[in-house]
């Protein structure tokens, strides 16, 4: 049987934590940050755990 390939877009956006949860970056932090308030950019800074509803789909894309 052929092996399942990792989804290229998913591997750039998500990663697995040590406990097996999927971690993602917050949106709206990519560019034009000088026009956004510092409070907003600080709030968007930390990575967050993906919701359980989406985690199953993303794990499949990552081949986990």
N, C-alpha and C positions, 0 to 999 in steps of 0.2 A: 504494500500500500504506500502511496506517496505521502510525504510529510506535509503538514499544514504550515503554510508560510505565515510569518508574523506580519500583521497589517502595518505598512510603513508609516502611515499617518498617526496611528495609535501609539506606536513605540516612541514617537517624538513628543507626544503630549501627556502620556501617562507612565507611571512607574509603580512598582510594587513595593510596599513597605515590608519591614521584617516580619510582621505578623500576618502578611498576606493581603492587607487592604490596598486599594488602589488610590494613588495620590495624584492630584491635578493642580495646575496653576489656576488662579482666578483670572477672569476675563477683564478687558479694558485696562491693561497695564503695559501694552506692547509699545505704543508710541503716542505722541502728542501729550506727554506727561507734564510738560511745563504749563499747559493751560488748565490742568486739573488741580484741585486743591490738595495740599499736602495730606490733609486728613483722609482724603479718599485714596491716595496712592499708598499710604501706610496701611489702610484697611485692606487693600487688595494685595498686599505684599505676601502674607504667609500662604503656604500651600495647604490645601484642605483635602480631606478624605472624600472620595466619590460616594454618592448616595448608593444604597443597596440596590435600588431599582436599576441603575445603570451599570453597576459593577459586574454583573453576570455577563452582559454583552461585551464589555471592554476586556474582561478576562479571556473571553473566547478569541477576540481580535489579537490579543497579545500571545495567544497560544499557551495559556497557563491553566 
